[in-house]
């Protein structure tokens, strides 16, 4: 069983993504912003992070960059899950340190495939 941290500010998206992750037998940690997500990383062993990029306060790009520059955390894969508002968003996600990108809206099967790939 793996532990997945879901960082998503939209309550409905957070609930949907979390339920899909849990349906595959994983533990889920939830954060509505990047700072809470970072705090959870300090307290729990996490196997994968599903990260919304457009967050209040510290955005997902900044969060990913912080993580990938931390020797204690940079081994954890990050999948950006975000509405692709601009074509450059995907490139920025990879440049910030995200390992993969899943644009919203996504089919449930795509998220399940992504989880199976990383877990």
N, CA, C and O atoms as a MOPAC input file, in Angstrom:
PM7 MOZYME 1SCF
protein

 N      0.84500 1    -1.17600 1     0.00000 1
 C      0.00000 1     0.00000 1     0.00000 1
 C      0.89200 1     1.24200 1     0.00000 1
 O      1.86700 1     1.32000 1     0.74700 1
 N      0.54400 1     2.20300 1    -0.84500 1
 C      1.31800 1     3.43600 1    -0.97000 1
 C      0.56900 1     4.58800 1    -0.31400 1
 O     -0.63400 1     4.50700 1    -0.06500 1
 N      1.30000 1     5.65300 1    -0.04100 1
 C      0.70100 1     6.87800 1     0.48300 1
 C      0.85300 1     7.96100 1    -0.56600 1
 O      1.95200 1     8.23500 1    -1.04700 1
 N     -0.28100 1     8.57700 1    -0.91600 1
 C     -0.31900 1     9.61200 1    -1.94200 1
 C     -0.79000 1    10.90900 1    -1.30000 1
 O     -1.80700 1    10.94300 1    -0.60700 1
 N     -0.03600 1    11.97000 1    -1.54100 1
 C     -0.41300 1    13.30500 1    -1.08900 1
 C     -1.09600 1    14.02100 1    -2.24500 1
 O     -0.51800 1    14.17500 1    -3.32100 1
 N     -2.32700 1    14.45600 1    -2.01700 1
 C     -3.08200 1    15.20300 1    -3.02600 1
 C     -3.15700 1    16.64900 1    -2.55700 1
 O     -3.69900 1    16.94000 1    -1.49100 1
 N     -2.60500 1    17.55400 1    -3.36800 1
 C     -2.64800 1    18.98100 1    -3.05600 1
 C     -3.53300 1    19.64400 1    -4.09300 1
 O     -3.15700 1    19.77200 1    -5.25800 1
 N     -4.70700 1    20.06300 1    -3.66300 1
 C     -5.73800 1    20.59700 1    -4.56900 1
 C     -6.60500 1    21.56600 1    -3.78100 1
 O     -7.10100 1    21.22200 1    -2.70800 1
 N     -6.79200 1    22.77200 1    -4.30200 1
 C     -7.56900 1    23.76500 1    -3.56300 1
 C     -9.07100 1    23.66600 1    -3.80400 1
 O     -9.84800 1    24.17700 1    -2.99700 1
 N     -9.49900 1    23.03400 1    -4.87600 1
 C    -10.92600 1    22.88400 1    -5.14900 1
 C    -11.45400 1    21.66300 1    -4.39500 1
 O    -10.98200 1    20.54400 1    -4.59700 1
 N    -12.42900 1    21.89000 1    -3.53300 1
 C    -12.92600 1    20.82900 1    -2.65600 1
 C    -13.47400 1    19.62300 1    -3.42800 1
 O    -13.21200 1    18.48000 1    -3.05600 1
 N    -14.23300 1    19.87300 1    -4.50100 1
 C    -14.80100 1    18.77100 1    -5.28800 1
 C    -13.70600 1    17.97200 1    -5.98500 1
 O    -13.74300 1    16.74200 1    -5.98800 1
 N    -12.73600 1    18.66100 1    -6.57300 1
 C    -11.62800 1    17.95800 1    -7.22600 1
 C    -10.80800 1    17.17000 1    -6.21100 1
 O    -10.38300 1    16.04900 1    -6.48800 1
 N    -10.58600 1    17.75600 1    -5.04000 1
 C     -9.84500 1    17.07200 1    -3.98800 1
 C    -10.55600 1    15.78000 1    -3.58600 1
 O     -9.91700 1    14.73900 1    -3.43200 1
 N    -11.86000 1    15.84600 1    -3.41900 1
 C    -12.63900 1    14.66200 1    -3.03800 1
 C    -12.61700 1    13.60700 1    -4.14800 1
 O    -12.45700 1    12.41900 1    -3.86800 1
 N    -12.77400 1    14.02800 1    -5.39200 1
 C    -12.78200 1    13.08400 1    -6.51700 1
 C    -11.43400 1    12.39000 1    -6.66800 1
 O    -11.36500 1    11.16300 1    -6.74100 1
 N    -10.37600 1    13.16800 1    -6.71300 1
 C     -9.03900 1    12.59800 1    -6.88000 1
 C     -8.70800 1    11.67100 1    -5.71200 1
 O     -8.17100 1    10.58100 1    -5.91200 1
 N     -9.02500 1    12.10100 1    -4.50800 1
 C     -8.74600 1    11.29000 1    -3.31500 1
 C     -9.50100 1     9.96800 1    -3.34700 1
 O     -8.95700 1     8.93100 1    -2.96700 1
 N    -10.75300 1     9.99900 1    -3.79700 1
 C    -11.53900 1     8.76000 1    -3.84200 1
 C    -10.97900 1     7.79100 1    -4.88200 1
 O    -10.99400 1     6.57900 1    -4.66700 1
 N    -10.48900 1     8.30900 1    -5.99900 1
 C     -9.88700 1     7.44200 1    -7.01300 1
 C     -8.61200 1     6.80500 1    -6.46500 1
 O     -8.38800 1     5.60600 1    -6.63400 1
 N     -7.78400 1     7.60700 1    -5.81500 1
 C     -6.54200 1     7.09500 1    -5.22400 1
 C     -6.85000 1     6.01900 1    -4.18400 1
 O     -6.22200 1     4.96000 1    -4.17600 1
 N     -7.81500 1     6.29400 1    -3.30900 1
 C     -8.17300 1     5.34500 1    -2.24900 1
 C     -8.79300 1     4.06400 1    -2.81900 1
 O     -8.60900 1     2.98400 1    -2.25900 1
 N     -9.53100 1     4.18500 1    -3.93700 1
 C    -10.18300 1     3.01100 1    -4.53000 1
 C     -9.17700 1     1.97700 1    -5.02300 1
 O     -9.52600 1     0.81400 1    -5.22800 1
 N     -7.93200 1     2.40000 1    -5.21100 1
 C     -6.88000 1     1.47600 1    -5.63200 1
 C     -6.09000 1     0.93900 1    -4.44100 1
 O     -5.04300 1     0.31500 1    -4.61600 1
 N     -6.59100 1     1.18300 1    -3.23000 1
 C     -5.98300 1     0.62700 1    -2.02300 1
 C     -4.87000 1     1.45400 1    -1.42600 1
 O     -4.08200 1     0.94800 1    -0.62700 1
 N     -4.79100 1     2.72500 1    -1.80100 1
 C     -3.73900 1     3.60200 1    -1.29000 1
 C     -4.24700 1     4.46000 1    -0.14000 1
 O     -5.44100 1     4.74000 1    -0.02900 1
 N     -3.31500 1     4.86800 1     0.71100 1
 C     -3.62000 1     5.86200 1     1.73000 1
 C     -3.54400 1     7.23400 1     1.07700 1
 O     -2.73200 1     7.45900 1     0.18000 1
 N     -4.39100 1     8.14700 1     1.53100 1
 C     -4.44300 1     9.48300 1     0.94500 1
 C     -4.24900 1    10.53500 1     2.03100 1
 O     -4.89500 1    10.49700 1     3.07800 1
 N     -3.35200 1    11.46800 1     1.76100 1
 C     -3.21100 1    12.67300 1     2.57400 1
 C     -3.71700 1    13.81900 1     1.72400 1
 O     -3.41900 1    13.88800 1     0.53100 1
 N     -4.48100 1    14.72200 1     2.32800 1
 C     -5.07500 1    15.83100 1     1.58300 1
 C     -4.58000 1    17.17200 1     2.09000 1
 O     -4.41800 1    17.38900 1     3.29100 1
 N     -4.34200 1    18.07200 1     1.13000 1
 C     -3.95600 1    19.44100 1     1.47000 1
 C     -4.66500 1    20.38600 1     0.51000 1
 O     -4.73400 1    20.13600 1    -0.69400 1
 N     -5.19000 1    21.47700 1     1.06200 1
 C     -5.88900 1    22.47200 1     0.23400 1
 C     -4.95300 1    23.56600 1    -0.25900 1
 O     -5.35900 1    24.41100 1    -1.05700 1
 N     -3.69500 1    23.56200 1     0.20900 1
 C     -2.71100 1    24.52300 1    -0.29300 1
 C     -1.32000 1    23.90700 1    -0.15600 1
 O     -1.14100 1    22.88600 1     0.50800 1
 N     -0.34700 1    24.54300 1    -0.79400 1
 C      1.00400 1    23.99200 1    -0.84700 1
 C      1.67900 1    23.96700 1     0.52000 1
 O      2.42500 1    23.03300 1     0.81500 1
 N      1.43600 1    24.95700 1     1.34700 1
 C      2.08400 1    24.99100 1     2.66200 1
 C      1.63000 1    23.82300 1     3.53200 1
 O      2.44900 1    23.19300 1     4.20100 1
 N      0.33700 1    23.53300 1     3.52800 1
 C     -0.16100 1    22.37800 1     4.28100 1
 C      0.42500 1    21.09700 1     3.70200 1
 O      0.78100 1    20.18100 1     4.44300 1
 N      0.52500 1    21.03400 1     2.37500 1
 C      1.13400 1    19.87300 1     1.73000 1
 C      2.56900 1    19.67400 1     2.17300 1
 O      2.98200 1    18.55300 1     2.47200 1
 N      3.32700 1    20.75100 1     2.21600 1
 C      4.72000 1    20.68400 1     2.65100 1
 C      4.81200 1    20.22800 1     4.10500 1
 O      5.67000 1    19.42000 1     4.45900 1
 N      3.92600 1    20.75100 1     4.93700 1
 C      3.89800 1    20.34100 1     6.35300 1
 C      3.61400 1    18.84400 1     6.48500 1
 O      4.21600 1    18.16900 1     7.32000 1
 N      2.69600 1    18.32400 1     5.66000 1
 C      2.38900 1    16.89300 1     5.69900 1
 C      3.59800 1    16.06100 1     5.28100 1
 O      3.81900 1    14.97100 1     5.81000 1
 N      4.37700 1    16.57100 1     4.33500 1
 C      5.58900 1    15.86700 1     3.90700 1
 C      6.61000 1    15.75300 1     5.03200 1
 O      7.39500 1    14.80600 1     5.07400 1
 N      6.59500 1    16.71400 1     5.93300 1
 C      7.52600 1    16.68600 1     7.05800 1
 C      7.11400 1    15.65200 1     8.10700 1
 O      7.93700 1    15.21700 1     8.91300 1
 N      5.83400 1    15.25900 1     8.09300 1
 C      5.29800 1    14.35400 1     9.10900 1
 C      5.08500 1    12.92700 1     8.61600 1
 O      5.00500 1    12.00700 1     9.43000 1
 N      4.99200 1    12.72000 1     7.30400 1
 C      4.60300 1    11.41900 1     6.75200 1
 C      5.53200 1    11.00100 1     5.61700 1
 O      6.07400 1    11.84000 1     4.89700 1
 N      5.70300 1     9.69100 1     5.47200 1
 C      6.40400 1     9.14400 1     4.31100 1
 C      5.40300 1     9.10500 1     3.15500 1
 O      4.33800 1     8.49800 1     3.27400 1
 N      5.74000 1     9.74200 1     2.05100 1
 C      4.83900 1     9.85300 1     0.90400 1
 C      5.51000 1     9.21300 1    -0.30900 1
 O      6.70600 1     9.39400 1    -0.53900 1
 N      4.72300 1     8.46000 1    -1.08300 1
 C      5.24400 1     7.76600 1    -2.25900 1
 C      5.00000 1     8.52100 1    -3.56500 1
 O      5.70600 1     8.30000 1    -4.55000 1
 N      4.00600 1     9.41000 1    -3.57700 1
 C      3.64300 1    10.14800 1    -4.78700 1
 C      2.88000 1    11.39700 1    -4.39000 1
 O      2.12400 1    11.39700 1    -3.41800 1
 N      3.08800 1    12.47300 1    -5.16000 1
 C      2.34700 1    13.71500 1    -4.93900 1
 C      1.56300 1    14.04000 1    -6.19700 1
 O      2.11800 1    14.08500 1    -7.29500 1
 N      0.26700 1    14.26700 1    -6.02800 1
 C     -0.58900 1    14.76200 1    -7.10000 1
 C     -0.82800 1    16.22600 1    -6.79300 1
 O     -1.41500 1    16.56100 1    -5.76400 1
 N     -0.37600 1    17.10300 1    -7.68300 1
 C     -0.25200 1    18.52100 1    -7.38200 1
 C     -1.00000 1    19.40100 1    -8.36900 1
 O     -0.70700 1    19.39500 1    -9.56400 1
 N     -1.96300 1    20.15400 1    -7.86400 1
 C     -2.57800 1    21.21100 1    -8.67000 1
 C     -1.54500 1    22.33100 1    -8.77900 1
 O     -0.85100 1    22.62700 1    -7.80600 1
 N     -1.43800 1    22.94600 1    -9.93700 1
 C     -0.44600 1    24.00400 1   -10.12100 1
 C     -0.94400 1    25.37100 1    -9.70300 1
 O     -0.17900 1    26.18300 1    -9.18400 1
 N     -2.20100 1    25.62400 1    -9.92300 1
 C     -2.76900 1    26.94900 1    -9.63000 1
 C     -3.39700 1    26.93400 1    -8.24500 1
 O     -4.58700 1    26.66800 1    -8.07200 1
 N     -2.54100 1    27.23200 1    -7.25900 1
 C     -2.94600 1    27.21100 1    -5.85600 1
 C     -2.82300 1    28.61000 1    -5.26600 1
 O     -2.00900 1    29.41100 1    -5.72700 1
 N     -3.62400 1    28.90800 1    -4.25000 1
 C     -3.46400 1    30.20100 1    -3.56800 1
 C     -2.16900 1    30.20400 1    -2.75100 1
 O     -1.73000 1    29.15700 1    -2.27600 1
 N     -1.57400 1    31.35900 1    -2.59400 1
 C     -0.31200 1    31.44600 1    -1.85400 1
 C      0.80400 1    30.86700 1    -2.70000 1
 O      0.98300 1    31.26600 1    -3.85100 1
 N      1.55600 1    29.93100 1    -2.14000 1
 C      2.61100 1    29.25800 1    -2.89500 1
 C      1.95000 1    28.41000 1    -3.97800 1
 O      1.15500 1    27.52500 1    -3.66400 1
 N      2.26600 1    28.66800 1    -5.24700 1
 C      1.64100 1    27.88200 1    -6.31400 1
 C      2.36800 1    26.55000 1    -6.49500 1
 O      3.40100 1    26.30400 1    -5.87300 1
 N      1.82300 1    25.71000 1    -7.34100 1
 C      2.38000 1    24.38200 1    -7.54600 1
 C      3.77000 1    24.38700 1    -8.14800 1
 O      4.58700 1    23.52500 1    -7.82300 1
 N      4.05300 1    25.34300 1    -9.02200 1
 C      5.38400 1    25.42800 1    -9.62900 1
 C      6.43400 1    25.70000 1    -8.54500 1
 O      7.49500 1    25.07700 1    -8.52600 1
 N      6.12500 1    26.63300 1    -7.65100 1
 C      7.05200 1    26.96700 1    -6.57400 1
 C      7.22100 1    25.78000 1    -5.62100 1
 O      8.33100 1    25.48000 1    -5.17900 1
 N      6.11200 1    25.11300 1    -5.31100 1
 C      6.15200 1    23.93900 1    -4.43600 1
 C      7.05900 1    22.86300 1    -5.03400 1
 O      7.92400 1    22.32100 1    -4.34500 1
 N      6.85700 1    22.55500 1    -6.32200 1
 C      7.65800 1    21.52000 1    -6.98400 1
 C      9.13600 1    21.88700 1    -6.98500 1
 O      9.99600 1    21.03900 1    -6.74600 1
 N      9.41700 1    23.13000 1    -7.25100 1
 C     10.80300 1    23.59400 1    -7.26800 1
 C     11.45400 1    23.44800 1    -5.88800 1
 O     12.59500 1    23.00000 1    -5.77300 1
 N     10.71500 1    23.83100 1    -4.85200 1
 C     11.19300 1    23.67700 1    -3.47100 1
 C     11.52300 1    22.22100 1    -3.17400 1
 O     12.58200 1    21.90100 1    -2.63400 1
 N     10.58700 1    21.34600 1    -3.54000 1
 C     10.74500 1    19.91400 1    -3.26000 1
 C     11.94500 1    19.32300 1    -3.96600 1
 O     12.72400 1    18.58000 1    -3.37100 1
 N     12.08800 1    19.65200 1    -5.22600 1
 C     13.16600 1    19.05200 1    -6.01600 1
 C     14.53600 1    19.58100 1    -5.60900 1
 O     15.55700 1    18.99300 1    -5.96600 1
 N     14.56800 1    20.69200 1    -4.86300 1
 C     15.82400 1    21.22400 1    -4.34600 1
 C     16.12100 1    20.74900 1    -2.92400 1
 O     17.13900 1    21.12200 1    -2.34200 1
 N     15.23600 1    19.93000 1    -2.36900 1
 C     15.40500 1    19.39300 1    -1.02000 1
 C     15.88300 1    17.94300 1    -1.12700 1
 O     15.14000 1    17.08000 1    -1.59600 1
 N     17.09900 1    17.67300 1    -0.70300 1
 C     17.68200 1    16.33700 1    -0.82700 1
 C     16.86600 1    15.26200 1    -0.10700 1
 O     16.94200 1    14.08800 1    -0.46900 1
 N     16.09500 1    15.64100 1     0.89600 1
 C     15.27400 1    14.67200 1     1.62900 1
 C     13.95200 1    14.36200 1     0.93200 1
 O     13.29200 1    13.37800 1     1.26600 1
 N     13.56100 1    15.19200 1    -0.03300 1
 C     12.25100 1    15.04200 1    -0.66800 1
 C     12.30700 1    14.82900 1    -2.17800 1
 O     11.31500 1    14.41300 1    -2.77700 1
 N     13.44800 1    15.10600 1    -2.80000 1
 C     13.47500 1    15.14600 1    -4.26100 1
 C     13.29300 1    13.79200 1    -4.94900 1
 O     13.16700 1    13.73500 1    -6.17300 1
 N     13.28000 1    12.71400 1    -4.18400 1
 C     13.04000 1    11.38400 1    -4.75800 1
 C     11.55300 1    11.09100 1    -4.97500 1
 O     11.20800 1    10.14500 1    -5.68300 1
 N     10.67800 1    11.88900 1    -4.37700 1
 C      9.23600 1    11.64200 1    -4.47400 1
 C      8.71600 1    12.17000 1    -5.81900 1
 O      8.87800 1    13.35200 1    -6.11900 1
 N      8.09600 1    11.30500 1    -6.62500 1
 C      7.57000 1    11.77500 1    -7.90900 1
 C      6.39200 1    12.73900 1    -7.70500 1
 O      5.58200 1    12.58800 1    -6.79000 1
 N      6.33700 1    13.72200 1    -8.58700 1
 C      5.25100 1    14.71000 1    -8.57300 1
 C      4.53700 1    14.65700 1    -9.91100 1
 O      5.16000 1    14.78500 1   -10.96500 1
 N      3.22200 1    14.46800 1    -9.86100 1
 C      2.39500 1    14.54300 1   -11.05600 1
 C      1.55200 1    15.80600 1   -10.94200 1
 O      0.72300 1    15.93700 1   -10.04200 1
 N      1.77500 1    16.72400 1   -11.86300 1
 C      0.96200 1    17.94000 1   -11.90700 1
 C     -0.39300 1    17.57900 1   -12.51000 1
 O     -0.47400 1    16.95400 1   -13.56700 1
 N     -1.44900 1    17.98400 1   -11.81600 1
 C     -2.80600 1    17.78300 1   -12.31500 1
 C     -3.44900 1    19.15400 1   -12.32100 1
 O     -3.81200 1    19.69000 1   -11.27400 1
 N     -3.58700 1    19.72200 1   -13.52500 1
 C     -4.03800 1    21.10700 1   -13.58800 1
 C     -4.71500 1    21.39900 1   -14.91500 1
 O     -4.45500 1    20.74400 1   -15.92400 1
 N     -5.57900 1    22.38300 1   -14.89200 1
 C     -6.17100 1    22.87600 1   -16.12600 1
 C     -5.06200 1    23.55600 1   -16.91200 1
 O     -4.36400 1    24.43000 1   -16.40000 1
 N     -4.91300 1    23.14600 1   -18.14900 1
 C     -3.85300 1    23.72700 1   -18.98100 1
 C     -4.38200 1    25.02400 1   -19.59000 1
 O     -4.93900 1    25.02900 1   -20.68700 1
 N     -4.19700 1    26.11800 1   -18.85800 1
 C     -4.67900 1    27.42200 1   -19.30200 1
 C     -3.81500 1    27.93600 1   -20.44600 1
 O     -4.32500 1    28.47800 1   -21.42600 1
 N     -2.52500 1    27.76300 1   -20.31500 1
 C     -1.59100 1    28.18700 1   -21.34500 1
 C     -0.73300 1    26.99200 1   -21.74500 1
 O     -0.43600 1    26.13300 1   -20.91500 1
 N     -0.34200 1    26.93700 1   -22.99100 1
 C      0.49800 1    25.83000 1   -23.46600 1
 C      1.80700 1    25.74300 1   -22.68500 1
 O      2.37500 1    24.66200 1   -22.52900 1
 N      2.27800 1    26.88200 1   -22.19900 1
 C      3.54500 1    26.89600 1   -21.46900 1
 C      3.42300 1    26.28600 1   -20.07100 1
 O      4.44200 1    25.99700 1   -19.44300 1
 N      2.19500 1    26.08200 1   -19.56700 1
 C      2.01300 1    25.52500 1   -18.22500 1
 C      2.68200 1    24.16200 1   -18.07800 1
 O      3.33800 1    23.89300 1   -17.07200 1
 N      2.51500 1    23.30900 1   -19.07600 1
 C      3.09300 1    21.96600 1   -19.02200 1
 C      4.61500 1    22.05100 1   -18.97600 1
 O      5.24900 1    21.37300 1   -18.16700 1
 N      5.20200 1    22.87100 1   -19.83000 1
 C      6.66100 1    23.03300 1   -19.85100 1
 C      7.16000 1    23.58600 1   -18.52000 1
 O      8.18000 1    23.13500 1   -17.99800 1
 N      6.43100 1    24.57300 1   -17.96800 1
 C      6.80700 1    25.15500 1   -16.67600 1
 C      6.76100 1    24.10200 1   -15.57400 1
 O      7.59400 1    24.10800 1   -14.66700 1
 N      5.77800 1    23.19100 1   -15.65600 1
 C      5.66200 1    22.13400 1   -14.64600 1
 C      6.89300 1    21.23100 1   -14.67600 1
 O      7.45300 1    20.90600 1   -13.62900 1
 N      7.30700 1    20.83200 1   -15.86300 1
 C      8.49900 1    19.98800 1   -15.97300 1
 C      9.74000 1    20.74800 1   -15.54600 1
 O     10.60100 1    20.19200 1   -14.86400 1
 N      9.84500 1    22.00800 1   -15.93800 1
 C     11.00600 1    22.81900 1   -15.54600 1
 C     11.09100 1    22.98800 1   -14.03300 1
 O     12.18700 1    23.08200 1   -13.47900 1
 N      9.93300 1    23.02800 1   -13.35900 1
 C      9.90700 1    23.19200 1   -11.89600 1
 C     10.25000 1    21.90100 1   -11.15900 1
 O     10.54800 1    21.92200 1    -9.96400 1
 N     10.20500 1    20.77800 1   -11.87600 1
 C     10.56500 1    19.51600 1   -11.23900 1
 C      9.48100 1    18.45400 1   -11.25100 1
 O      9.69100 1    17.36300 1   -10.72100 1
 N      8.33000 1    18.74000 1   -11.83900 1
 C      7.28400 1    17.71800 1   -11.91700 1
 C      7.73800 1    16.59500 1   -12.83400 1
 O      8.41700 1    16.82800 1   -13.83500 1
 N      7.35900 1    15.38900 1   -12.48500 1
 C      7.75600 1    14.21200 1   -13.26100 1
 C      6.76900 1    13.87900 1   -14.35800 1
 O      7.11600 1    13.20800 1   -15.32900 1
 N      5.53900 1    14.34600 1   -14.20700 1
 C      4.51300 1    14.06500 1   -15.21000 1
 C      3.43500 1    15.12600 1   -15.11300 1
 O      3.43200 1    15.94500 1   -14.19400 1
 N      2.51300 1    15.10300 1   -16.07700 1
 C      1.47100 1    16.13200 1   -16.16500 1
 C      0.19300 1    15.48700 1   -16.66700 1
 O      0.20200 1    14.79200 1   -17.68200 1
 N     -0.90200 1    15.71300 1   -15.96300 1
 C     -2.21400 1    15.20800 1   -16.35700 1
 C     -3.17200 1    16.38900 1   -16.40600 1
 O     -3.54600 1    16.92200 1   -15.36200 1
 N     -3.58100 1    16.81200 1   -17.62200 1
 C     -4.44700 1    17.99000 1   -17.71300 1
 C     -5.88600 1    17.68400 1   -17.29200 1
 O     -6.42200 1    16.61600 1   -17.58700 1
 N     -6.49500 1    18.64400 1   -16.59700 1
 C     -7.91300 1    18.56500 1   -16.23100 1
 C     -8.72600 1    19.14300 1   -17.38500 1
 O     -8.25000 1    20.04200 1   -18.07800 1
 N     -9.90800 1    18.66000 1   -17.60100 1
 C    -10.50000 1    17.45700 1   -16.98900 1
 C     -9.85000 1    16.20900 1   -17.58000 1
 O     -9.41100 1    16.21000 1   -18.73100 1
 N     -9.79500 1    15.17400 1   -16.80100 1
 C     -9.16600 1    13.93500 1   -17.24800 1
 C    -10.12900 1    12.78700 1   -17.03100 1
 O    -10.95200 1    12.83300 1   -16.11600 1
 N    -10.03900 1    11.74400 1   -17.86800 1
 C    -10.84100 1    10.54600 1   -17.60900 1
 C    -10.27400 1     9.82500 1   -16.38100 1
 O     -9.06400 1     9.83100 1   -16.15300 1
 N    -11.13700 1     9.22000 1   -15.61200 1
 C    -10.71900 1     8.49000 1   -14.41600 1
 C     -9.68100 1     7.43400 1   -14.78100 1
 O     -8.74400 1     7.18700 1   -14.02100 1
 N     -9.85100 1     6.81800 1   -15.93900 1
 C     -8.90300 1     5.77900 1   -16.35900 1
 C     -7.49100 1     6.35200 1   -16.53400 1
 O     -6.50900 1     5.65200 1   -16.28700 1
 N     -7.38100 1     7.60100 1   -16.95100 1
 C     -6.05400 1     8.22300 1   -17.11200 1
 C     -5.37200 1     8.41100 1   -15.76400 1
 O     -4.16800 1     8.18400 1   -15.64200 1
 N     -6.12900 1     8.82300 1   -14.75300 1
 C     -5.54800 1     8.97700 1   -13.41900 1
 C     -5.15900 1     7.61800 1   -12.86000 1
 O     -4.08600 1     7.47100 1   -12.27400 1
 N     -6.01700 1     6.63000 1   -13.03500 1
 C     -5.68200 1     5.28900 1   -12.54500 1
 C     -4.41000 1     4.76600 1   -13.21000 1
 O     -3.55900 1     4.17900 1   -12.54100 1
 N     -4.27500 1     4.97200 1   -14.50600 1
 C     -3.06800 1     4.54200 1   -15.22800 1
 C     -1.82900 1     5.26700 1   -14.69500 1
 O     -0.77000 1     4.66000 1   -14.53400 1
 N     -1.96900 1     6.56100 1   -14.42300 1
 C     -0.86100 1     7.34500 1   -13.88800 1
 C     -0.45500 1     6.81300 1   -12.51000 1
 O      0.73400 1     6.70400 1   -12.21100 1
 N     -1.42700 1     6.48800 1   -11.68700 1
 C     -1.13400 1     5.94400 1   -10.35400 1
 C     -0.42300 1     4.60200 1   -10.45800 1
 O      0.54500 1     4.35100 1    -9.74000 1
 N     -0.89700 1     3.75100 1   -11.33900 1
 C     -0.26600 1     2.44200 1   -11.50600 1
 C      1.16200 1     2.58300 1   -12.03600 1
 O      2.03800 1     1.79700 1   -11.67700 1
 N      1.39400 1     3.56800 1   -12.87500 1
 C      2.73400 1     3.80700 1   -13.40600 1
 C      3.71200 1     4.19600 1   -12.31500 1
 O      4.84600 1     3.71700 1   -12.30500 1
 N      3.29300 1     5.06300 1   -11.39100 1
 C      4.20400 1     5.58100 1   -10.37700 1
 C      4.21100 1     4.78200 1    -9.07600 1
 O      5.14300 1     4.90000 1    -8.28100 1
 N      3.18800 1     3.98000 1    -8.85700 1
 C      3.13300 1     3.22200 1    -7.60600 1
 C      3.36500 1     1.74200 1    -7.88500 1
 O      3.35800 1     0.93000 1    -6.96000 1

